[in-house]
Amino acid sequence: MIIGIPKEIKDHEYRVALLPSAAYQLIKRGHQVLVGRNAGVGAGYPDADYEQAGAEIVPDHRALFERADLIVKVKEPQPSEYPLLRPGQLLFTYLHLAASRSLTDALLASGVTGLAYETIEVNRRLPLLEPMSEIAGRMSVLVGGFYLAKHNGGSGVLLGGVPGVLPGRVVVLGGGASGINAARMATGLGADVTILEVDLERMRFLDITLHTAHTLFSSEAHLMEQLPNVDLLIGAVLVPGAKAPKLINREMLRRMRPGSVLVDIAIDQGGCAETSRATTHQNPVYVEEGVIHYCVANMPGAYARTATQALTNVTYRYIELLADLGLAEACQKQPALIGGINVMGGQVSHRAVAEAHGLPWQAPVLS
């Protein structure tokens, strides 16, 4: 199979979808790997590393898409890439279709088969999303603490406090992979951390694992009680494949102190606050109701080398299966792949995506 690894063109996206070592393994198995020129440079992997692995460097972005049977990316196709997709081609990447009707429509029109990393589920876990959730969760506390600094427009609260001064208060919405990693970082700094969660078993796990963090059943009333005293609010809620629930409305934000910070990790799925809108690493924040909003839609791209390594660790086995067996046989061998098929043959093939846009859906037909 011809596998294409294009250079990411999303604003300030430095990750690359495949390590040179993984390209080498695919080539050893008889596949051809095409890599866009400078695709790995942002993550510290120059073209020479891919050439040494046996990959072909393709300078022309369009030509790479034209030649490849399987396109492996990090982020969703950008508008300029929509016309490059075609029927019969496999696209394997983070799609987050529930948050974008225009992208969904473009993929349907192209006829491409789109598999989303974030909807592949194994034993109630999302193994291809978890590493990026872990990075975003840890990063949320770093950027939150940065923007709390007075010279960055924040309230001037140091999350860890100092002897004789109480630490900053962090509230995390959601105790999943990103939420627990945010809480770990915040407690490590010495902040006062509360995690809101609805799953009682998960709360028991968090209570045992994070000895200094508090758990609180997630309800609007409990969140309203927390907001007047919170310094850093982290949105880490996730419904696989669906839009993030809007847990924070504008009126609730008005209860927060001026200069407090909201980091919305859920922005890839539309965000969990009424006031959230996607930002970039170049212009990461804006202020609504006196609260600094950090809503960068590709947070892990800031730590591109770590993120690229972590991503390849979890995606490679699926890429190998798709390349070796094709989609139908790969799904037979690893049924979790079926859950990753979001669009196929011009039809939405994931129920949550269809419901998000009010579109009909059809289970994928694999022959």
C-alpha positions as CSV (number, residue, x, y, z in Angstrom):
1,M,0.0,0.0,0.0
2,I,1.1,3.6,-0.6
3,I,1.0,5.5,2.6
4,G,1.1,9.3,2.6
5,I,2.4,11.4,5.5
6,P,1.7,15.1,4.5
7,K,3.1,18.1,6.2
8,E,0.5,19.5,8.6
9,I,-0.7,22.9,7.5
10,K,-3.0,23.9,10.4
11,D,-1.9,27.1,12.1
12,H,1.2,26.4,14.3
13,E,0.8,22.6,14.1
14,Y,4.3,21.1,14.4
15,R,3.5,17.5,14.9
16,V,4.0,14.8,12.3
17,A,1.8,11.7,12.0
18,L,4.6,9.1,11.9
19,L,8.1,8.7,13.2
20,P,11.0,7.8,10.9
21,S,11.3,4.5,12.8
22,A,7.7,3.6,12.1
23,A,8.1,4.5,8.4
24,Y,11.1,2.1,8.4
25,Q,8.9,-0.7,9.8
26,L,6.2,-0.2,7.2
27,I,8.7,-0.2,4.4
28,K,10.2,-3.4,5.7
29,R,6.7,-4.9,5.4
30,G,6.7,-4.0,1.7
31,H,4.8,-0.8,1.8
32,Q,5.7,2.5,0.2
33,V,5.9,5.6,2.4
34,L,5.6,9.1,1.0
35,V,6.5,12.0,3.3
36,G,5.8,15.6,2.6
37,R,8.9,17.8,2.5
38,N,9.8,19.1,6.0
39,A,6.8,17.3,7.5
40,G,8.8,16.2,10.6
41,V,11.0,19.3,11.0
42,G,8.8,20.9,13.6
43,A,9.0,17.8,15.8
44,G,12.8,17.5,15.3
45,Y,12.8,14.9,12.5
46,P,14.4,16.2,9.3
47,D,13.8,14.8,5.9
48,A,17.2,13.0,6.0
49,D,15.8,10.8,8.8
50,Y,12.9,9.7,6.7
51,E,15.1,9.1,3.6
52,Q,17.5,7.0,5.7
53,A,14.4,4.9,6.7
54,G,13.6,4.4,3.0
55,A,10.8,6.8,2.6
56,E,10.3,9.1,-0.4
57,I,10.2,12.8,0.2
58,V,7.5,14.4,-1.9
59,P,7.9,18.2,-2.3
60,D,4.4,18.7,-3.8
61,H,1.5,18.5,-1.3
62,R,-1.1,17.8,-4.0
63,A,1.0,15.0,-5.5
64,L,1.3,13.2,-2.2
65,F,-2.5,13.1,-1.8
66,E,-2.9,12.0,-5.4
67,R,-0.5,9.1,-5.0
68,A,-1.4,7.8,-1.5
69,D,-4.0,5.1,-0.8
70,L,-3.8,5.8,2.9
71,I,-3.4,9.3,4.2
72,V,-2.2,9.4,7.8
73,K,-2.3,12.9,9.5
74,V,-2.4,14.5,12.9
75,K,-5.1,17.1,12.5
76,E,-8.3,17.3,10.3
77,P,-7.9,18.3,6.7
78,Q,-7.8,22.1,6.1
79,P,-10.1,23.7,3.5
80,S,-7.3,23.8,0.9
81,E,-7.0,20.0,1.3
82,Y,-10.7,19.2,0.8
83,P,-10.3,18.9,-3.0
84,L,-7.3,16.6,-2.6
85,L,-9.4,13.8,-1.1
86,R,-11.1,11.2,-3.3
87,P,-13.3,8.1,-3.2
88,G,-11.6,4.9,-2.3
89,Q,-8.9,6.7,-0.3
90,L,-8.5,6.1,3.4
91,L,-7.9,9.1,5.8
92,F,-6.7,8.3,9.3
93,T,-6.4,11.3,11.6
94,Y,-8.1,13.3,14.4
95,L,-11.3,14.5,12.8
96,H,-13.6,15.9,15.5
97,L,-16.4,16.1,13.0
98,A,-19.1,16.9,15.6
99,A,-17.6,20.3,16.0
100,S,-17.5,21.2,12.3
101,R,-20.4,20.9,9.8
102,S,-18.3,22.3,7.0
103,L,-15.6,19.6,7.4
104,T,-18.2,16.9,7.7
105,D,-19.9,18.1,4.4
106,A,-16.5,18.3,2.6
107,L,-15.6,14.7,3.6
108,L,-19.0,13.5,2.5
109,A,-18.7,15.2,-0.8
110,S,-15.2,13.8,-1.4
111,G,-16.2,10.2,-1.0
112,V,-13.2,9.5,1.2
113,T,-13.4,6.9,4.0
114,G,-12.5,8.9,7.1
115,L,-11.3,7.1,10.3
116,A,-11.0,9.2,13.4
117,Y,-8.5,8.4,16.1
118,E,-10.7,9.9,18.7
119,T,-13.7,7.5,18.2
120,I,-11.7,4.2,18.3
121,E,-12.8,2.6,21.6
122,V,-11.3,-0.4,23.4
123,N,-12.7,-1.5,26.7
124,R,-14.5,1.8,27.3
125,R,-11.2,3.7,26.7
126,L,-10.1,5.8,23.7
127,P,-6.5,4.6,23.3
128,L,-5.6,6.8,20.4
129,L,-6.9,10.0,22.1
130,E,-5.5,9.3,25.5
131,P,-1.8,10.4,24.9
132,M,-3.0,13.8,23.5
133,S,-5.4,14.2,26.4
134,E,-2.6,13.5,28.8
135,I,-0.5,16.2,27.2
136,A,-3.3,18.7,27.0
137,G,-4.2,18.0,30.6
138,R,-0.7,18.6,31.9
139,M,-0.3,21.6,29.6
140,S,-3.5,23.2,30.8
141,V,-2.0,23.9,34.2
142,L,1.2,25.3,32.8
143,V,-0.7,27.7,30.5
144,G,-3.3,28.5,33.2
145,G,-0.6,29.4,35.7
146,F,1.2,31.5,33.0
147,Y,-1.9,33.6,32.2
148,L,-2.7,34.1,35.9
149,A,0.4,36.2,36.1
150,K,-0.6,39.9,36.4
151,H,1.5,41.1,33.5
152,N,-0.4,38.6,31.3
153,G,-3.7,40.1,32.4
154,G,-4.4,37.6,35.2
155,S,-5.3,38.1,38.8
156,G,-1.8,37.7,40.1
157,V,-2.4,34.4,42.0
158,L,0.5,31.9,42.2
159,L,-1.1,28.5,42.0
160,G,1.2,26.9,44.6
161,G,1.0,29.8,47.1
162,V,3.9,30.3,49.5
163,P,4.2,29.7,53.3
164,G,1.6,31.8,55.0
165,V,-0.4,32.4,51.8
166,L,-3.1,30.0,50.6
167,P,-2.6,28.4,47.2
168,G,-4.6,29.1,44.2
169,R,-7.8,27.2,43.6
170,V,-8.2,24.9,40.5
171,V,-11.5,23.3,39.4
172,V,-11.3,20.6,36.8
173,L,-14.5,19.6,35.0
174,G,-14.3,15.9,34.1
175,G,-12.1,13.2,35.6
176,G,-11.1,11.4,32.4
177,A,-7.6,11.3,30.9
178,S,-7.1,15.0,30.4
179,G,-8.8,15.8,33.7
180,I,-6.7,13.5,35.9
181,N,-3.5,14.7,34.2
182,A,-4.6,18.4,34.9
183,A,-5.3,17.5,38.5
184,R,-1.9,15.7,38.9
185,M,0.0,18.7,37.6
186,A,-2.0,21.1,39.7
187,T,-1.6,19.1,42.9
188,G,2.1,18.7,42.1
189,L,2.4,22.5,42.1
190,G,0.6,22.6,45.5
191,A,-2.7,24.1,44.3
192,D,-6.0,23.5,45.9
193,V,-7.7,21.1,43.4
194,T,-11.3,20.0,43.0
195,I,-12.5,17.6,40.3
196,L,-16.1,17.6,39.3
197,E,-17.3,14.2,37.9
198,V,-20.5,12.3,37.5
199,D,-19.2,8.7,37.5
200,L,-19.1,7.5,41.1
201,E,-16.6,4.7,40.4
202,R,-14.4,7.2,38.7
203,M,-14.6,9.5,41.7
204,R,-13.5,6.6,44.0
205,F,-10.5,6.0,41.7
206,L,-9.6,9.7,41.6
207,D,-9.9,9.9,45.4
208,I,-7.5,7.0,45.9
209,T,-5.1,8.1,43.2
210,L,-4.9,11.8,43.9
211,H,-4.6,12.0,47.6
212,T,-4.6,15.8,47.9
213,A,-7.3,16.6,45.4
214,H,-11.0,16.7,46.2
215,T,-13.8,15.1,44.2
216,L,-17.3,16.6,43.9
217,F,-20.3,15.3,42.1
218,S,-20.8,17.4,39.0
219,S,-23.9,19.4,39.0
220,E,-24.7,23.0,38.0
221,A,-25.4,23.9,41.6
222,H,-22.0,22.5,42.8
223,L,-20.2,24.3,40.0
224,M,-22.0,27.6,40.8
225,E,-20.8,27.2,44.4
226,Q,-17.2,26.8,43.2
227,L,-16.9,29.6,40.7
228,P,-16.7,32.6,42.9
229,N,-13.5,31.4,44.4
230,V,-11.8,29.6,41.5
231,D,-8.6,30.9,40.0
232,L,-8.2,28.4,37.2
233,L,-11.1,26.5,35.6
234,I,-10.2,23.6,33.3
235,G,-12.8,22.2,31.0
236,A,-12.0,18.5,30.4
237,V,-15.3,16.9,29.5
238,L,-15.7,14.4,26.7
239,V,-18.5,12.5,25.0
240,P,-16.8,10.3,22.4
241,G,-17.5,11.5,18.9
242,A,-20.2,14.0,20.1
243,K,-20.1,17.8,20.8
244,A,-18.9,18.7,24.2
245,P,-21.8,19.6,26.6
246,K,-22.0,23.3,27.4
247,L,-21.6,23.2,31.1
248,I,-20.7,26.9,31.6
249,N,-22.9,29.7,30.4
250,R,-22.1,33.4,30.3
251,E,-24.1,34.1,33.6
252,M,-21.9,31.5,35.4
253,L,-18.7,33.1,34.1
254,R,-19.8,36.4,35.7
255,R,-19.5,34.7,39.1
256,M,-15.8,34.3,38.6
257,R,-13.3,36.8,39.7
258,P,-11.8,39.2,37.1
259,G,-8.4,37.9,36.0
260,S,-9.3,34.2,36.6
261,V,-8.5,31.8,33.7
262,L,-10.6,29.2,31.8
263,V,-8.6,26.6,29.8
264,D,-11.1,24.7,27.6
265,I,-9.4,21.5,26.6
266,A,-12.7,20.4,25.0
267,I,-12.6,23.0,22.3
268,D,-11.8,20.4,19.7
269,Q,-15.3,19.1,20.2
270,G,-16.8,22.6,20.3
271,G,-15.9,23.6,23.9
272,C,-17.7,23.2,27.2
273,A,-18.4,26.9,27.7
274,E,-20.9,29.1,25.9
275,T,-18.2,31.7,25.4
276,S,-15.5,29.3,24.1
277,R,-14.3,29.7,20.5
278,A,-11.2,28.1,19.0
279,T,-7.9,30.0,19.1
280,T,-4.4,29.3,17.9
281,H,-1.0,29.2,19.4
282,Q,-0.2,32.5,17.8
283,N,-3.2,34.2,19.4
284,P,-4.2,31.8,22.2
285,V,-6.4,33.9,24.6
286,Y,-9.2,36.4,24.7
287,V,-11.3,37.9,27.5
288,E,-15.0,37.4,28.1
289,E,-16.8,38.6,31.3
290,G,-13.4,39.4,32.8
291,V,-12.2,35.8,32.4
292,I,-9.2,34.9,30.3
293,H,-10.1,32.2,27.9
294,Y,-7.4,29.8,26.5
295,C,-9.1,27.7,23.8
296,V,-6.3,26.5,21.5
297,A,-7.6,23.7,19.3
298,N,-4.4,21.8,19.0
299,M,-2.8,22.2,22.4
300,P,-0.4,19.2,22.1
301,G,1.2,20.8,19.0
302,A,3.1,23.1,21.3
303,Y,5.1,20.1,22.5
304,A,5.5,18.5,19.1
305,R,8.3,16.1,19.7
306,T,6.8,14.5,22.8
307,A,3.4,14.5,21.1
308,T,4.6,12.9,17.9
309,Q,6.3,10.1,19.8
310,A,3.3,9.5,22.0
311,L,0.9,9.5,19.0
312,T,3.0,7.1,16.9
313,N,3.2,4.8,19.9
314,V,-0.6,4.3,19.8
315,T,-1.4,4.6,16.1
316,Y,1.2,2.5,14.5
317,R,-0.4,-0.9,15.1
318,Y,-3.6,0.3,13.4
319,I,-1.7,1.8,10.5
320,E,0.1,-1.4,10.1
321,L,-3.1,-3.4,10.1
322,L,-4.8,-1.1,7.5
323,A,-1.7,-1.2,5.3
324,D,-1.3,-5.0,5.5
325,L,-4.9,-6.0,5.2
326,G,-7.0,-3.2,3.9
327,L,-10.0,-1.7,5.7
328,A,-12.4,-4.7,5.7
329,E,-9.9,-7.3,6.9
330,A,-8.3,-4.9,9.3
331,C,-11.7,-4.3,10.9
332,Q,-12.3,-8.1,11.1
333,K,-9.0,-8.5,13.0
334,Q,-9.4,-5.4,15.1
335,P,-13.2,-4.6,15.5
336,A,-12.4,-1.4,17.4
337,L,-11.5,0.1,14.0
338,I,-15.1,0.0,13.0
339,G,-15.9,2.7,15.6
340,G,-13.3,4.9,14.0
341,I,-15.1,5.0,10.7
342,N,-16.9,8.4,10.7
343,V,-17.7,8.8,7.0
344,M,-17.7,6.3,4.2
345,G,-19.1,6.4,0.7
346,G,-20.6,9.8,1.1
347,Q,-22.5,8.7,4.3
348,V,-22.0,9.6,7.9
349,S,-21.2,6.3,9.6
350,H,-20.9,7.3,13.2
351,R,-24.1,7.9,15.2
352,A,-22.8,10.7,17.4
353,V,-21.5,12.7,14.5
354,A,-24.8,12.3,12.6
355,E,-26.8,13.4,15.7
356,A,-24.5,16.5,16.2
357,H,-25.5,17.8,12.7
358,G,-29.0,16.3,12.3
359,L,-27.8,14.1,9.5
360,P,-28.8,10.5,8.7
361,W,-26.3,7.9,9.5
362,Q,-25.5,4.4,8.0
363,A,-23.4,1.7,9.6
364,P,-20.3,1.2,7.6
365,V,-20.6,-1.5,5.0
366,L,-17.4,-3.6,4.9
367,S,-17.0,-6.2,2.1
